[in-house]
Amino acid sequence: MAQNIFHPSVEGAQHGAKSLAQFLDYAKAAGATGVQPSNYMLQSEKGLKSAKEIKQLFEERGMTLDGISCHCPIWVHTTAWTESPTIRPFIPADVAKKSPAEIEKWAETYLFKLFDLAAELKIRILPMFWGVAFGWEMATGYPWGFFAGPGYDLFKEGQERFVKKTAKIRKEANARGIYLCHEIHPGTAAMCADDFNMLVQICDGDKCLAVNADPSHCWEGESWETRFLKVGPRVNACHVKNYVIRPGFPLRMMEGNWQKRAMQFVDIPSGDLNMVRYVELLAHVGYPQRYCQIMGTKTAPLIVEAESAYRDLDATSANGIQYVKNNLVFPLATGSFEDGMGA
């Protein structure tokens, strides 16, 4: 008899106001059987919580730890060199006053401690995204013909910078069997599938470079199907998230209010994307089998990352968890529907 290979889970970064215990209780009440907490939820006054304390919290609630979201510290690490203020929300105030090189070193040290904790917890899947390693000019994705000119080549310089700046992080991740699952995302070091495959190529096929699939970031021409087919063998993690595109509004504009933007993240059931088809694609590229093999589990998480410009965050995530539980957690076919014909 076919069995479900997925289970409902939820990302913790958006619920950072909650402690780990509070987040677990919220997620369980909403119907999730696992969670993906952010690195901040694993912190204590003295640094990071102990593996023993974290395990106990999960065991008491019968929940699974499905990965650790560490988008923010890795963003800091690969963006600090630009001196951008966008890293300040994710680092202590005293660290923010330091030089870019010192901030980068702080982030590196923090990440190595997080890797140690992940290894002790037997977590080998870390969803994240690389920061602006190629510079803000290239992060716009709009060349103006100025990506290269007299005495400079931003693309080539960015490649060299990425390889050099991430070398220690990749080495330490590989030493612990950890996969760094980049969320292909506008404004990061890889904004489309071809960008990501380029990072893999310049890093000599580094095994730790993996993908966190998220269809809600495919809104500028590259469909989620095109993107995740191109990087399919490296999809080791996933988020379930939806959006709408408001016709007639510019996708790129200097407006920070999500309610005024053309692309808006929304509750999962009402968005433009067909989530069932997305989950079928995840199965097609081998995500669930790969996750289970890496993590030693029987099911793979479908991790809700629900955001909305209008709906309360807790309500949005709870609704998303229920949608995943009722519509996306289904048994995979063990063969073709033609197999039994004429039997």
N, C-alpha and C positions, 0 to 999 in steps of 0.2 A: 504494500500500500504506500502511495506517495506521501511524503511528509513535508511540512513546511521547512524551508531552509532559511527563512528570514524571521526576524523578530523586531518589534517596535522599540525605538530608542529615541533619545532627544539630546541635542547639543546644549551645553551649559553656558557658553560665552554670553548669550543674551540675557541670561538669568543670574548675572554676577552679583546682584544684590542679595542673593540667597547664599547661605553657607552650604557646604557639601551635604550635610544632613538634611537641611531644608529642601535642597534641590532634589535629593533622592526621594523624600516623602512626597513632594509635589509630583514628580515624574511617575511614581508608582500609583498615586491616586488618579492620575490622568490616564493610566492604562499601559504605560511603558514597562518593559521588563528589563531594560538596560538603559544606561546613560553614557554620554561622552562629556565628562566635566571639562571645564577650562582649567588651565594651569593655575589660575588664581584661586579656584575653589580648593586646590590641594595645598595652598599656602597656610602657614601658621604664623604666629607672632615671631617665632624664632627662625623662620625659613619655610621649608616644605614639611608637610605632615609626614609622619612615618608610614611606611607601607603597612605595618600592623594596624595602625589606627584606621587607615583607609579601607583595608580589607574588612575590618570589623564592621564598619558602617554599612558596607555592601552586604555582608553576610547576614546581618541583623534584619535586613529588608528583603533578602532573597533576590537582589538585583545583580545584573552583570555590569562590569566595567568594560565598555566597548572601545576604549581609546581615550586619548587625552588631547584636547584641542589646545594647540600652542601657536596659533596664528600670530598673536601679538608679539611675543618675545623674538620670534624669527623675523617678523616685519621690522622690529627695532634693529636687529643685528644687520640686516642687509639694506637698511635705509639711513642709518645714522650718519654715514659718510656724506650725505647730501645736506646735512644740518637742517633738515626739515623739522618744523615744530610738530608735525603729525605723529611723532613718536612719543611726545610728552604724556599723553593720557595713559600710556602703558608702562611707565617707569617711575620709580620713586622720585620725589621732587629734588632730593639732593643729588641723585644720579643725573637728572636732566641738566644740571648746571655744569657738568663735566664736558670735556672735549669730545668730539665725535669718536676719536680713537678709544678713549676711556669708556664711553658708552657702549661701543661695540664689544670691548673686552668684558664689560659687566654682563652684557647679554650672552656672550659666549659662555662665561662661567656659570651663569644661571641655567642655561640650556644643558650643560653637561651634568649639573645636579639633577635636573629634571629627567634626563636620559637615565641616570642611575636609578632614580625612583621608578621610572617606567619599567626598567629591566627587572627590578625587584618585584614589581607587581605583575610581571610576565605580560606586559603590554608592549606590543611591537608595531602598533599602528598609531602614528601621530599625525593627524590632519593639521595642516598649516598652510601658509603661503610665503614664498620668498618675497622680500621687499624690492625696492626700486634700485636694483643692482645696475641697471643700464642707464639710470639718470631720468630725471623728470621729463626731459625733452622727448625721449623715446617712449616714456610711459604714456604720453598723450596719444600715441598711436598715429599721430598726424605729422608726416615728415616735413612738409614745406620745402622739401629738397635740401634741408639743412642737417640731415643725420651725418653727413660727411662733408668736409670742406678743407680749406688750406690748413694743413698741419694737424688735422684731427679726423677721427672716425669713431663716432659714438657707439656704433654697433660692435666693432672689433674691441674697443676699449671696454665695453660692457661685458663682453664674453670673457676677456682676461680677468676683469674684476670679479665676476661671478665665480669663476673657477678658483681664484685665489682666496676670496673671502669665505667661501663655503667649504674649503678643503678640510679644515679641522672638524667642522660640524659633521660633514659627511663621514669622515674617518671614525669619529666617536659613535655615530649612529650605526655604522656597519659593524663596529666592534661589539655592539650589543644586539645585533640582529634587528635593528629598528628601521622601519620604513617611514621616510618623511614624505607625507602625501600632500603635494602641492595642490591647492585649490585654484585651478586656472581661472584668472580673475582680472578684470580691467585694472590697470595701474600697478600690476605686480611684475615680477621678472619674467613671467610667461602668461601672456594674455589670451593665447589661443593654442590649439593643439600643436601647430607647427613650432611655435615658440618653445613649448615644453620639450618637444622632441629635439630641438636644437640644444637645449640645456643638457639633455641626456648625452647627446653626441659630443659636446665639448668637454664633458666630464667622463669621457671614455666608457659610456654605458653604465655608469655607477648604479649598482643594484638598489641603493637606498632611495634613489629618486623615483618616487611613485606619485600617484594622482588621487586626489579626493574629488570624486565626481560630484558636481553640483550644477543642475541644469538651469538654475535661476540666473546664472551669469552668462548665458548664451543669448544675448539680446542685441548683438551688433553684426549680424550677418552669418556667423557660423552657428549652425543649429547644434543642439545638444547631441543629436545622432552623429553628425559629422565629426564633432569634437571627440566624443568618447570612443568612436570606432577607431580613430587615428591613434589614440593612446591606450586602447583597450587592454593590452597585456600588462599595463602598469597601474590600472585602476584597482587599488587595494582598500579604498575607503569611499564612503558616499554620504551625501546629505540629500534630504528630500525637501525641496523648497520651490515655491512658485512665484510668478510675477504676472503683471499685466503691462501692456504697452498702450499708452493713451495716444490715439492717432492725432497727428497734427502738431505735436509738441516735439521740440528738439531733444534728442537723446542725450546730447552733451550741452550742458548749460551751467552757468555759475549760480547755482541755487542749491542751498543745503537743506531746504525744507522738502522732505520726501513727498508731502501732499501736493507739491507744485511740480514735481518732476514727471517726465514722460514715462520712465520705467519705474514701477512701484512694486515692491515685494508685498504679497498678499497672502491671505489664508490659503492653504493648499487646495481645497476643493474648488474654489472659484477662479483660479488663475488661468492663464492662457495655455499652459502646458498640460499635456496628458500624462499624468503620473504613472498610470498603469503601463503605458508604452515605455516610459523611462525605466521602470523597474525591469521590464522585459529585456531592455537593452543591457542593463547591468548583468542580468543572467547570461545574455548572449556573449558578453566579453569576459565572462568567467569570474566576475567579482565575488559572488557568494562562496564559490568553491575555494577561491584563492584566500579570502579572508579566513575561512574556517581552517584551512591548512596552516596558515601563518599563526593564527591565534589558538589553534587546538580546540576549537569550539564546534558545536553541531549546527548552529545557525549563525547567520550574518546579520548585523544590524542595519535597519533602514532608519537613518538618523534624521529626525525632524529638526529642521532649522527654520522655524516659522517666524517671520517678521511681517509687520503690517504698519502702514502709515496711519491707520485709523483704529484698528481693533486692539484691545488690551493685550499685552504681550503674553501673559499667562494663559489667557483665553485662547489666543491664537495658537500657542504651542499645544495646549490640551486638545483643541480641535484637530490639529495636525496629527497628533498621536493617535487619536481615535480613527482618523481617516486611514492612516497607515495600517492600523490594527484590523480594520474592517474591510479594506479594499486592496491593500498591497501585500499583505502577508498571505501568500497562497502557495500551495504545493507546486513544485516545478514538474513539468512533464518528463517522464522517463523515456519517452520515445515519440515517434510521430503519431498523429491521430489516424494515419492511414494503416498503422500496423495491425489493427484488429479487424479491418474490413475483410469480409469474406471468410472469416474464421468460423 
